[in-house]
Amino acid sequence: MFVATLIAAPGSLAPAMAEALRGAWGGGPLRWLSGGEAAEFDMPAIPDTRWSVWEDLQAQAVDLIVQSAEGRKKKMLLADMDSTMIQQECIDELADAAGVGPKVADITARAMNGELDFEGALIERVGLLKGLPATMIDEVWTHRITLMPGGPALLSTMKAAGAYAALVSGGFTAFTQAVSAQLGFDENRANSLLIEDGKLTGEVGRPILGREAKVQALHDITARLGINPADVLAVGDGANDLGMLGLAGTGVALHAKPSVQARCDIRVNRGDLTALLYLQGYARQDFAP
C-alpha cells in the first residue's frame, strides 16, 4: 500500500483539488491532516502519472509526496542546518560582515548545487574570512540568523514520539551548538572555525565534515541506537546532503537546489518543516507544544 500526501501553505489546499486527485488515482478516503493545508489518501500502487501530476501541482503551489505507507513514522531525524533548520547560510552571513558577501555567496550557491567540490569550496570561502573578529560569530547568530518555520514543531513532536534528533552540518559548530540548544537536538556535528588572537585565521579545522561525513554520522548514530537507516528521516538542501538523503529511509529535499531535487523522490518546495510531520502521517492536532 502507498500513500499520497498533499501539502500547501495554510489555507491554500483546495478540497475539490484534493478530491479530484484521489478520484483520478483510485485512492481511498481522503484524510485531512490540517484543514486547507495537508491531506492524504491510500492507494494500491504508484501511478505512472506521478511526476506529471507533481509538476502540475507545483504550478499551483502544492507539494505532492508519494511513498510506501509502511514505516512512515521514523525513529530518528538527521538534519542539515544551513537553509534547512535555519533560513540562512551562516558562512554567507559571516562573509557579508567581512565585506566579501557576494563572492562567498556565489561560491556557496555553486557548491550546494554540486558544481564545485564541497571541501575545496569551504576552504576557499573560509580563507576569505581571515581577520574577521571572532565576536562577529555571536553578532551574526543574534542579528542575522532565523529558524526555518516549523522547526520547533518538528523537533518537539518527533522527540515526544521517542525519536532521536541529530544536526549534522557542513557549517560551523558555533552555530550548530546554538541551533541544537534552541530546538532540542540530541547531538550536533559540524566544522570548526580556527581562531587566534580573537580573529578568524582563515582556516577550518580538520578533518572537514562534508558529504561522506554526513553518511558516516548516519551509520554511527543508527548503530549506536540499535536502529536501521530505514528508520531515519533525513532532510537537507545541498549536494553535500545527497549521500545521507539517499541512505535514509525517508530523504527529504527541502527547498533544495535543482540538482538535488532531481535525485530525490521526496521534495518539499511549498511547505515548511511541518511538512516533514505531515508526510509521516502526523495530523496538526498531534503536534507537541
Backbone bond lengths (Angstrom), bond angles and torsions (degrees), N, CA, C in turn:
res aa  C-N    CA-C-N  psi(-1)  N-CA   C-N-CA  omega(-1)  CA-C   N-CA-C  phi
1 M - - - 1.458 - - 1.527 110.30 -
2 F 1.322 115.82 141.45 1.457 121.74 178.93 1.521 109.50 -119.67
3 V 1.319 115.81 163.74 1.454 120.51 178.74 1.516 109.22 -133.67
4 A 1.322 115.53 137.32 1.460 122.60 175.68 1.523 107.99 -108.17
5 T 1.331 116.04 130.43 1.462 121.44 -179.75 1.518 109.19 -119.84
6 L 1.318 115.82 131.51 1.468 122.90 178.02 1.522 107.93 -110.86
7 I 1.336 116.79 130.19 1.466 121.50 -176.27 1.527 108.75 -136.65
8 A 1.310 116.12 134.70 1.467 121.26 177.92 1.528 108.80 -143.93
9 A 1.314 116.46 176.01 1.455 120.32 174.17 1.531 108.32 -62.04
10 P 1.340 118.37 148.70 1.469 120.56 -178.97 1.520 112.50 -49.13
11 G 1.340 115.21 129.57 1.450 121.62 178.69 1.514 115.27 82.37
12 S 1.342 117.26 1.72 1.465 120.87 -174.37 1.524 114.73 -103.48
13 L 1.318 117.97 -8.37 1.462 120.46 -178.07 1.529 109.16 -93.02
14 A 1.331 115.63 109.81 1.467 121.27 -175.98 1.524 110.40 -77.68
15 P 1.334 118.57 127.64 1.470 121.15 177.84 1.520 112.76 -55.83
16 A 1.336 118.00 -38.71 1.468 120.52 -178.08 1.525 110.80 -63.86
17 M 1.323 117.25 -39.21 1.458 120.63 179.45 1.525 110.78 -67.34
18 A 1.329 116.95 -42.91 1.455 120.86 178.92 1.526 110.93 -62.95
19 E 1.311 116.52 -42.51 1.467 120.80 179.08 1.524 110.93 -66.57
20 A 1.316 117.21 -36.39 1.461 120.55 179.86 1.521 110.90 -64.52
21 L 1.326 117.16 -42.06 1.457 119.52 178.76 1.518 110.74 -67.87
22 R 1.322 116.89 -41.99 1.468 119.91 177.71 1.519 110.59 -57.55
23 G 1.327 116.52 -43.88 1.457 119.95 179.80 1.520 112.43 -66.90
24 A 1.333 116.51 -41.94 1.462 120.55 -178.86 1.515 111.88 -64.25
25 W 1.313 116.19 -33.89 1.463 120.75 -178.70 1.530 113.32 -94.78
26 G 1.306 118.08 3.74 1.457 121.21 178.16 1.516 112.63 64.22
27 G 1.320 116.19 37.32 1.454 120.98 -177.25 1.512 113.51 -82.11
28 G 1.331 114.72 168.89 1.451 120.86 176.09 1.521 110.66 -77.78
29 P 1.330 116.67 -172.03 1.475 120.43 -177.82 1.526 112.14 -56.79
30 L 1.318 115.30 143.33 1.459 121.75 178.89 1.527 109.79 -74.97
31 R 1.310 116.55 130.80 1.469 122.06 176.64 1.528 108.32 -112.68
32 W 1.309 116.65 122.71 1.460 120.54 178.78 1.528 109.75 -88.21
33 L 1.318 115.83 119.71 1.462 121.28 177.50 1.523 110.60 -87.82
34 S 1.318 115.53 -28.17 1.467 122.14 174.92 1.517 107.00 -159.13
35 G 1.319 117.18 119.04 1.450 121.32 -175.17 1.514 113.34 -54.34
36 G 1.338 116.27 127.29 1.446 121.35 179.28 1.511 114.78 71.81
37 E 1.349 116.41 8.18 1.469 119.39 -175.99 1.521 113.25 -133.29
38 A 1.325 119.07 -44.17 1.464 121.20 -175.58 1.527 110.69 -149.03
39 A 1.331 114.87 135.10 1.463 121.23 178.32 1.522 108.41 -147.20
40 E 1.336 116.14 160.66 1.458 120.48 -179.69 1.520 110.34 -147.91
41 F 1.339 114.84 161.04 1.464 120.60 173.58 1.527 108.67 -152.96
42 D 1.330 114.83 151.96 1.463 121.52 179.14 1.520 109.74 -87.42
43 M 1.350 115.41 155.96 1.458 120.76 175.88 1.528 108.29 -155.89
44 P 1.323 117.89 154.17 1.460 120.66 -173.64 1.523 114.99 -77.35
45 A 1.334 118.35 -20.10 1.465 121.16 -176.87 1.524 109.36 -153.02
46 I 1.343 116.06 163.15 1.459 120.69 176.66 1.533 108.18 -84.71
47 P 1.321 117.94 120.75 1.470 120.55 -177.41 1.534 112.24 -66.54
48 D 1.317 116.23 150.55 1.463 121.30 177.19 1.528 111.78 -64.69
49 T 1.322 115.73 -22.85 1.463 120.58 -177.27 1.533 112.73 -86.42
50 R 1.318 116.33 9.94 1.472 120.23 -174.16 1.531 113.21 -47.92
51 W 1.334 117.75 -54.38 1.457 119.91 -171.81 1.519 112.96 -78.79
52 S 1.317 118.01 -29.76 1.468 118.85 175.38 1.526 109.75 -68.10
53 V 1.333 116.47 -38.64 1.465 120.07 176.14 1.526 110.16 -67.45
54 W 1.332 116.40 -39.80 1.467 120.39 177.66 1.525 110.18 -56.83
55 E 1.329 117.22 -45.40 1.463 120.82 -179.66 1.527 111.35 -64.09
56 D 1.324 116.78 -40.61 1.466 120.52 178.71 1.530 110.47 -62.97
57 L 1.334 116.10 -41.83 1.465 119.82 -178.11 1.521 111.68 -71.53
58 Q 1.343 117.16 -32.83 1.459 119.11 175.98 1.530 110.58 -59.15
59 A 1.320 116.19 -38.39 1.468 120.70 178.67 1.527 111.30 -65.31
60 Q 1.347 115.92 -20.45 1.462 121.13 177.46 1.534 111.68 -100.66
61 A 1.347 115.85 12.95 1.473 122.23 178.34 1.526 112.17 63.49
62 V 1.335 116.19 38.53 1.465 121.94 178.73 1.524 108.85 -125.52
63 D 1.328 116.77 132.27 1.460 121.86 174.21 1.517 109.76 -89.63
64 L 1.333 116.48 141.56 1.460 122.93 176.75 1.521 108.13 -124.49
65 I 1.322 116.24 122.07 1.462 121.65 177.04 1.521 108.36 -118.81
66 V 1.318 116.68 127.01 1.461 122.51 177.38 1.520 107.73 -119.78
67 Q 1.338 116.72 127.08 1.457 120.86 -176.67 1.519 110.33 -155.99
68 S 1.325 115.46 170.00 1.459 120.35 174.90 1.521 109.44 -65.24
69 A 1.323 115.61 140.82 1.466 119.78 -179.60 1.524 111.60 -76.12
70 E 1.322 116.98 -19.56 1.463 120.41 -175.83 1.531 111.08 -80.91
71 G 1.318 115.79 134.62 1.462 121.28 174.31 1.510 115.16 66.77
72 R 1.333 118.08 30.79 1.462 119.95 -178.03 1.526 113.26 -69.35
73 K 1.311 117.63 -38.66 1.463 120.40 -179.82 1.534 108.42 -75.52
74 K 1.325 115.82 122.67 1.457 120.76 -171.86 1.528 112.95 -99.65
75 K 1.340 114.21 156.58 1.457 121.61 -178.41 1.518 113.42 -94.59
76 M 1.327 115.83 -7.00 1.467 119.71 -178.36 1.518 110.09 -150.67
77 L 1.337 114.97 140.43 1.461 122.90 172.00 1.520 108.05 -109.63
78 L 1.324 116.74 126.24 1.466 122.69 175.55 1.523 106.61 -120.27
79 A 1.332 116.21 112.55 1.454 119.74 -170.62 1.514 113.36 -122.66
80 D 1.318 115.02 140.81 1.451 122.61 165.50 1.529 107.11 -73.35
81 M 1.337 117.25 164.66 1.466 119.69 -179.77 1.519 113.24 -105.20
82 D 1.342 117.66 -63.66 1.459 121.25 -172.70 1.523 111.73 -65.16
83 S 1.331 116.04 129.54 1.471 123.02 -177.81 1.523 112.52 60.58
84 T 1.327 116.43 17.09 1.465 121.75 177.23 1.524 109.77 -128.47
85 M 1.320 117.29 -70.38 1.464 120.44 175.87 1.527 111.06 -85.20
86 I 1.319 116.77 -22.01 1.463 121.77 171.48 1.525 108.33 -121.99
87 Q 1.329 116.69 163.54 1.456 120.02 -174.24 1.522 113.79 -88.46
88 Q 1.309 117.40 -6.65 1.456 121.52 -175.90 1.521 111.68 -117.92
89 E 1.351 115.15 171.45 1.459 123.78 167.49 1.528 106.01 -102.68
90 C 1.324 116.86 113.52 1.466 120.04 -173.51 1.526 112.42 -57.27
91 I 1.311 117.12 -40.68 1.458 119.20 -177.48 1.532 110.78 -66.13
92 D 1.318 117.79 -32.12 1.462 120.47 177.28 1.526 110.40 -67.81
93 E 1.327 116.25 -38.00 1.463 119.87 179.20 1.525 110.97 -68.95
94 L 1.333 117.61 -40.03 1.466 120.71 175.44 1.525 110.03 -63.14
95 A 1.326 116.24 -41.25 1.459 120.56 -179.10 1.523 111.07 -64.89
96 D 1.328 116.23 -38.06 1.457 119.18 178.19 1.523 109.99 -62.47
97 A 1.330 116.31 -40.23 1.465 120.36 177.49 1.526 111.40 -66.15
98 A 1.336 116.16 -28.53 1.464 120.80 -179.11 1.529 112.58 -87.66
99 G 1.333 116.80 -2.76 1.453 120.43 178.76 1.514 115.03 84.57
100 V 1.330 117.77 13.09 1.469 121.31 179.42 1.530 110.14 -124.23
101 G 1.335 115.84 29.63 1.460 120.94 -174.35 1.514 115.73 -56.07
102 P 1.340 119.71 -54.55 1.473 119.84 -176.32 1.525 113.57 -59.92
103 K 1.337 117.70 -40.37 1.463 120.27 -179.00 1.518 111.31 -64.82
104 V 1.333 116.21 -45.22 1.462 120.09 -179.51 1.523 110.74 -68.84
105 A 1.313 118.17 -40.58 1.460 120.98 -179.82 1.526 111.38 -61.18
106 D 1.322 117.01 -37.15 1.464 120.60 177.60 1.521 111.11 -65.25
107 I 1.317 116.52 -43.12 1.470 120.01 178.45 1.524 110.12 -64.57
108 T 1.329 116.78 -41.95 1.465 121.17 179.33 1.521 110.85 -58.93
109 A 1.329 117.01 -48.87 1.462 121.02 -178.15 1.521 111.15 -60.22
110 R 1.313 117.09 -42.34 1.465 120.71 -179.32 1.528 111.11 -69.01
111 A 1.319 117.16 -39.12 1.470 120.29 178.66 1.523 111.14 -66.31
112 M 1.333 117.42 -42.33 1.460 120.84 -178.43 1.524 112.01 -69.63
113 N 1.345 116.46 -22.29 1.466 119.94 177.17 1.526 111.82 -90.27
114 G 1.346 116.13 3.09 1.455 120.17 177.29 1.512 114.66 83.15
115 E 1.321 118.17 12.06 1.465 121.37 -178.55 1.527 111.93 -83.39
116 L 1.336 116.92 -20.75 1.460 122.03 -179.12 1.517 110.12 -127.93
117 D 1.322 116.66 152.08 1.455 121.55 173.71 1.528 108.80 -63.01
118 F 1.336 117.00 128.57 1.464 119.96 -174.33 1.520 111.87 -61.27
119 E 1.339 116.97 -47.98 1.463 119.91 -175.63 1.526 111.25 -62.74
120 G 1.326 116.52 -46.24 1.458 119.68 179.24 1.516 112.03 -62.84
121 A 1.340 116.00 -39.90 1.464 119.99 179.59 1.522 111.15 -66.19
122 L 1.333 117.09 -37.17 1.467 120.16 178.90 1.523 110.59 -66.35
123 I 1.329 116.61 -44.78 1.468 120.61 179.32 1.529 110.47 -59.73
124 E 1.341 116.07 -43.37 1.464 119.68 179.87 1.520 111.40 -63.95
125 R 1.320 117.27 -44.29 1.465 120.28 -177.95 1.527 112.08 -67.17
126 V 1.326 116.51 -43.91 1.465 119.26 179.16 1.525 110.22 -63.58
127 G 1.321 117.34 -34.98 1.459 120.85 177.98 1.513 111.95 -58.90
128 L 1.310 116.85 -33.13 1.465 121.35 -179.88 1.531 112.15 -74.18
129 L 1.320 117.47 -9.94 1.473 121.61 179.18 1.531 112.16 -93.57
130 K 1.309 116.67 0.90 1.472 120.45 -177.16 1.529 110.58 -54.44
131 G 1.333 115.05 131.23 1.454 121.30 178.15 1.514 114.89 91.13
132 L 1.330 117.77 -7.32 1.465 119.98 178.77 1.528 109.61 -68.30
133 P 1.335 118.82 128.84 1.471 120.28 178.43 1.526 110.89 -56.25
134 A 1.319 116.79 134.65 1.459 121.33 -178.63 1.520 112.06 -61.91
135 T 1.334 116.97 -23.51 1.464 120.41 178.73 1.525 111.77 -63.24
136 M 1.343 116.78 -19.03 1.463 119.55 179.61 1.520 112.21 -68.64
137 I 1.329 117.10 -20.58 1.466 119.07 177.47 1.522 109.58 -62.19
138 D 1.329 117.21 -48.65 1.462 120.49 178.12 1.520 111.37 -66.11
139 E 1.335 116.43 -36.88 1.463 120.05 178.44 1.523 111.06 -61.52
140 V 1.322 115.48 -44.76 1.464 119.72 179.46 1.520 110.74 -64.51
141 W 1.323 117.34 -45.12 1.459 120.72 179.41 1.526 111.16 -58.93
142 T 1.314 116.46 -44.75 1.460 121.12 -175.34 1.516 113.65 -72.72
143 H 1.317 117.80 -39.02 1.457 120.75 -169.58 1.527 115.44 -110.82
144 R 1.330 118.36 -13.93 1.464 119.01 -173.99 1.535 114.23 -119.95
145 I 1.326 117.66 -17.48 1.462 120.42 -173.28 1.524 111.11 -100.32
146 T 1.323 116.39 131.07 1.460 121.84 176.77 1.528 109.29 -128.58
147 L 1.319 115.98 144.96 1.457 121.06 179.62 1.528 110.75 -70.80
148 M 1.322 115.61 147.28 1.457 120.37 173.62 1.540 108.20 -68.32
149 P 1.327 118.43 131.67 1.468 119.97 178.04 1.528 111.34 -53.78
150 G 1.316 115.11 140.80 1.458 121.30 178.68 1.513 114.16 91.25
151 G 1.335 118.02 -11.83 1.458 120.65 -178.28 1.520 114.32 -60.89
152 P 1.342 118.53 -48.65 1.463 119.12 178.89 1.524 112.98 -57.86
153 A 1.329 117.54 -42.18 1.468 120.58 179.23 1.522 111.04 -66.14
154 L 1.329 117.45 -39.52 1.464 121.04 178.97 1.517 110.62 -60.41
155 L 1.329 116.71 -49.82 1.466 120.27 -178.18 1.518 112.12 -66.43
156 S 1.321 116.99 -47.87 1.467 119.10 -176.00 1.524 111.77 -65.20
157 T 1.334 116.82 -37.10 1.466 119.55 -177.46 1.521 111.54 -73.35
158 M 1.326 117.72 -45.69 1.458 119.47 179.18 1.522 111.42 -65.54
159 K 1.319 117.53 -40.20 1.459 119.62 179.56 1.531 111.34 -68.90
160 A 1.324 117.67 -35.10 1.463 120.47 176.41 1.524 111.11 -63.65
161 A 1.343 116.00 -27.46 1.464 121.47 177.85 1.534 111.81 -87.00
162 G 1.342 117.00 3.32 1.457 120.91 176.22 1.509 115.82 96.31
163 A 1.336 118.13 6.85 1.464 120.66 -178.59 1.529 111.32 -78.26
164 Y 1.318 114.81 155.50 1.464 123.28 176.20 1.529 107.12 -99.34
165 A 1.336 117.39 144.73 1.460 120.54 -176.72 1.519 111.13 -127.58
166 A 1.328 116.06 125.29 1.465 121.82 179.44 1.519 109.76 -126.37
167 L 1.332 115.31 135.32 1.459 122.73 177.44 1.523 107.44 -106.35
168 V 1.328 116.47 117.50 1.468 121.03 -176.28 1.521 107.74 -126.95
169 S 1.340 116.17 113.84 1.452 120.69 -169.89 1.512 112.65 -129.30
170 G 1.336 114.87 146.82 1.453 120.63 169.93 1.518 111.02 -81.67
171 G 1.341 116.26 2.37 1.454 122.83 176.64 1.518 111.33 -83.65
172 F 1.330 115.88 -138.07 1.458 118.88 -169.05 1.526 112.73 -127.86
173 T 1.343 114.05 145.51 1.465 120.86 -176.01 1.522 112.62 -58.80
174 A 1.330 118.11 -33.09 1.464 119.92 -179.55 1.525 111.11 -57.61
175 F 1.331 116.49 -31.70 1.464 120.72 -179.56 1.536 111.49 -92.32
176 T 1.333 118.24 -40.36 1.469 118.80 -179.92 1.519 111.28 -63.10
177 Q 1.321 117.02 -35.45 1.461 119.84 178.42 1.530 111.00 -64.51
178 A 1.324 116.23 -40.68 1.462 120.14 179.53 1.528 111.24 -68.68
179 V 1.341 116.77 -43.55 1.466 120.22 179.01 1.523 110.65 -64.99
180 S 1.326 116.97 -41.69 1.465 121.10 179.17 1.516 111.43 -60.80
181 A 1.329 116.22 -43.52 1.459 120.43 -179.51 1.526 111.06 -65.51
182 Q 1.314 117.45 -38.70 1.459 120.56 -177.11 1.520 112.25 -74.05
183 L 1.341 117.42 -38.03 1.466 120.83 -175.37 1.525 114.41 -96.42
184 G 1.334 117.43 -18.65 1.456 119.76 178.50 1.508 115.89 93.41
185 F 1.349 117.78 28.01 1.458 119.98 173.34 1.531 109.45 -65.26
186 D 1.329 115.69 147.68 1.460 120.60 179.82 1.523 112.54 -78.10
187 E 1.323 117.05 -27.86 1.463 120.71 176.67 1.516 109.09 -158.42
188 N 1.338 115.04 162.10 1.456 119.52 177.93 1.520 109.69 -144.24
189 R 1.332 115.32 147.90 1.454 122.89 177.98 1.527 108.54 -135.67
190 A 1.337 116.41 138.58 1.458 120.68 179.91 1.519 109.32 -165.47
191 N 1.324 115.93 -176.40 1.462 122.07 177.82 1.527 110.71 -88.47
192 S 1.334 115.48 161.83 1.462 121.08 -178.48 1.525 110.72 -113.24
193 L 1.318 115.91 130.54 1.458 121.76 172.02 1.526 108.55 -83.60
194 L 1.320 117.78 126.77 1.461 120.49 -178.64 1.525 109.76 -84.82
195 I 1.340 114.54 138.49 1.462 121.78 -174.64 1.527 109.62 -129.89
196 E 1.307 116.20 135.28 1.468 122.32 173.76 1.524 108.63 -138.48
197 D 1.342 115.52 135.71 1.465 121.11 178.74 1.525 112.37 52.55
198 G 1.332 115.04 37.63 1.451 120.14 175.42 1.511 115.92 76.14
199 K 1.344 117.25 11.25 1.453 120.51 -179.79 1.527 110.71 -133.03
200 L 1.332 115.61 153.74 1.461 119.99 176.30 1.522 109.03 -69.18
201 T 1.335 115.89 135.81 1.468 120.33 -178.31 1.520 112.56 -81.87
202 G 1.330 116.61 -13.49 1.458 120.11 -173.99 1.517 112.14 86.93
203 E 1.327 116.23 9.21 1.464 121.48 179.55 1.525 109.69 -118.37
204 V 1.317 115.21 151.92 1.459 121.67 175.95 1.522 108.19 -113.78
205 G 1.342 116.85 140.95 1.460 120.93 -179.20 1.517 112.01 -61.81
206 R 1.314 115.80 149.12 1.466 122.07 177.93 1.533 109.65 -106.79
207 P 1.335 118.55 152.27 1.471 126.27 -3.56 1.525 111.13 -74.13
208 I 1.317 115.81 153.82 1.460 120.74 -179.86 1.523 109.88 -80.57
209 L 1.325 115.31 132.52 1.460 120.59 178.97 1.523 108.29 -86.46
210 G 1.328 115.34 112.72 1.460 121.38 179.33 1.513 110.53 -129.63
211 R 1.328 116.03 -146.18 1.464 121.10 -175.62 1.523 112.40 -58.70
212 E 1.329 117.76 -51.48 1.468 120.13 -176.17 1.518 112.03 -66.80
213 A 1.339 116.50 -31.98 1.467 119.32 178.86 1.526 111.07 -67.16
214 K 1.333 116.97 -30.87 1.463 119.66 177.03 1.528 110.51 -70.02
215 V 1.320 115.68 -39.33 1.469 119.80 175.71 1.521 110.26 -63.23
216 Q 1.335 116.11 -43.36 1.460 120.22 179.47 1.521 110.78 -63.39
217 A 1.323 116.86 -38.26 1.464 120.24 177.79 1.525 110.36 -61.03
218 L 1.330 116.83 -41.26 1.464 119.92 178.17 1.529 110.37 -60.98
219 H 1.347 116.04 -45.98 1.470 119.52 179.04 1.532 111.20 -63.01
220 D 1.329 116.55 -46.37 1.467 121.16 -176.61 1.526 111.70 -61.52
221 I 1.318 115.33 -47.67 1.469 119.38 -174.02 1.518 111.22 -71.70
222 T 1.340 118.05 -42.23 1.467 119.07 179.27 1.526 110.87 -64.46
223 A 1.328 117.02 -38.34 1.472 119.81 178.21 1.518 110.32 -63.77
224 R 1.310 116.52 -42.22 1.464 121.05 179.93 1.525 111.63 -64.72
225 L 1.335 116.26 -37.24 1.459 120.62 -178.42 1.529 112.72 -82.96
226 G 1.342 116.61 -13.38 1.455 120.39 -177.88 1.518 112.88 74.93
227 I 1.340 116.88 32.11 1.455 121.67 176.77 1.525 109.06 -121.33
228 N 1.326 117.35 177.15 1.460 122.53 -177.58 1.526 110.97 -109.06
229 P 1.334 117.89 158.66 1.471 120.02 174.10 1.524 112.21 -53.84
230 A 1.327 116.78 -29.84 1.468 120.14 178.72 1.524 112.22 -63.73
231 D 1.341 117.09 -19.35 1.461 121.77 -179.81 1.524 112.93 -86.63
232 V 1.335 116.98 3.84 1.465 121.98 -172.63 1.528 111.95 -105.28
233 L 1.319 115.62 137.75 1.452 122.34 166.85 1.526 106.29 -106.25
234 A 1.321 116.89 116.41 1.460 121.87 178.79 1.516 109.01 -109.93
235 V 1.337 116.13 145.16 1.456 120.25 -179.30 1.525 110.00 -140.27
236 G 1.329 115.81 137.09 1.458 121.02 179.03 1.514 109.66 -167.76
237 D 1.341 114.51 176.91 1.470 118.89 -176.49 1.520 114.27 -129.55
238 G 1.349 117.99 -12.56 1.454 120.55 -172.59 1.515 114.57 -112.12
239 A 1.340 115.04 169.59 1.463 120.51 -179.27 1.526 111.71 -61.40
240 N 1.327 117.78 -30.45 1.464 119.58 179.14 1.526 112.34 -73.25
241 D 1.320 117.73 -4.71 1.467 121.89 176.71 1.527 112.51 -94.70
242 L 1.329 117.94 -10.83 1.464 120.67 -171.46 1.519 112.95 -60.46
243 G 1.324 117.61 -35.82 1.458 119.72 -179.97 1.508 112.18 -60.53
244 M 1.318 116.77 -50.30 1.468 119.57 -178.25 1.530 110.95 -72.03
245 L 1.336 117.89 -32.18 1.463 119.69 178.00 1.523 111.04 -65.54
246 G 1.329 116.21 -36.76 1.456 119.89 179.89 1.509 113.59 -74.66
247 L 1.316 116.41 -28.91 1.466 121.16 -177.27 1.524 112.53 -83.24
248 A 1.318 117.35 -32.99 1.465 121.28 -176.56 1.522 111.16 -68.58
249 G 1.325 115.18 153.59 1.453 119.88 176.87 1.511 111.88 -58.18
250 T 1.330 116.54 -39.96 1.457 122.64 174.67 1.523 107.83 -129.07
251 G 1.330 117.08 112.40 1.455 122.22 178.35 1.515 109.74 -109.13
252 V 1.315 116.29 118.16 1.463 121.27 -174.10 1.522 110.86 -108.63
253 A 1.331 116.39 122.16 1.464 122.17 172.11 1.522 106.84 -88.06
254 L 1.335 116.37 108.07 1.459 121.65 -174.92 1.521 110.44 -100.22
255 H 1.331 116.71 114.17 1.478 120.84 -179.46 1.529 108.86 44.95
256 A 1.316 114.70 46.45 1.465 121.57 -167.64 1.520 113.42 -85.93
257 K 1.351 113.31 163.90 1.457 120.65 176.07 1.531 108.96 -65.27
258 P 1.342 117.84 151.11 1.474 121.20 -175.84 1.521 114.28 -52.76
259 S 1.330 117.75 -42.58 1.461 120.00 -178.41 1.522 111.86 -67.17
260 V 1.323 116.28 -26.58 1.468 120.77 178.71 1.521 109.98 -77.40
261 Q 1.323 115.98 -45.87 1.475 119.33 177.94 1.518 111.61 -57.21
262 A 1.322 116.33 -38.95 1.461 120.61 -176.76 1.521 112.37 -61.48
263 R 1.340 117.38 -20.54 1.463 121.15 -177.24 1.522 113.02 -109.88
264 C 1.320 117.28 10.65 1.472 121.24 -179.74 1.520 110.43 -125.95
265 D 1.316 116.71 136.26 1.458 121.09 178.80 1.521 112.52 -82.21
266 I 1.338 116.93 -24.32 1.464 120.25 -178.76 1.522 108.23 -108.94
267 R 1.324 115.74 112.97 1.458 122.05 -174.37 1.519 109.59 -127.71
268 V 1.312 116.24 128.28 1.463 121.52 176.60 1.520 107.28 -116.39
269 N 1.321 116.24 110.77 1.459 121.98 -179.63 1.521 113.31 -115.36
270 R 1.321 117.06 -23.92 1.460 120.82 -174.52 1.523 112.20 -105.94
271 G 1.326 117.13 -35.32 1.447 120.28 -178.85 1.520 112.23 -84.18
272 D 1.334 116.61 173.03 1.459 120.82 173.71 1.525 108.62 -100.63
273 L 1.328 117.87 -159.18 1.466 120.00 -175.91 1.525 113.70 -68.62
274 T 1.338 118.97 -15.18 1.462 119.12 174.14 1.526 110.63 -66.41
275 A 1.339 117.43 -19.30 1.467 119.94 176.26 1.521 110.92 -58.40
276 L 1.329 117.26 -30.08 1.467 120.97 179.63 1.518 111.41 -70.27
277 L 1.318 117.01 -20.86 1.458 120.84 173.23 1.523 110.49 -82.49
278 Y 1.315 116.43 -44.83 1.470 119.63 179.39 1.526 111.32 -60.09
279 L 1.332 117.91 -41.65 1.456 118.79 -177.49 1.532 112.06 -70.42
280 Q 1.345 116.60 -14.51 1.464 120.12 172.62 1.531 112.01 -89.38
281 G 1.339 116.54 -5.32 1.447 120.61 178.54 1.516 114.70 98.23
282 Y 1.338 117.79 4.19 1.472 120.42 176.19 1.523 109.33 -72.81
283 A 1.319 117.72 136.70 1.450 122.62 172.40 1.527 109.35 -93.32
284 R 1.314 116.36 160.46 1.462 120.36 -178.94 1.524 112.49 -54.06
285 Q 1.339 116.95 -37.66 1.462 119.58 -179.16 1.534 112.60 -71.45
286 D 1.342 116.52 -11.55 1.460 120.87 178.31 1.528 112.14 -87.20
287 F 1.339 117.97 -11.24 1.452 120.48 -176.52 1.528 110.07 -63.38
288 A 1.330 115.30 134.88 1.467 120.50 176.06 1.522 109.22 -78.39
289 P 1.329 117.75 150.36 1.477 120.53 179.90 1.521 110.78 -69.76
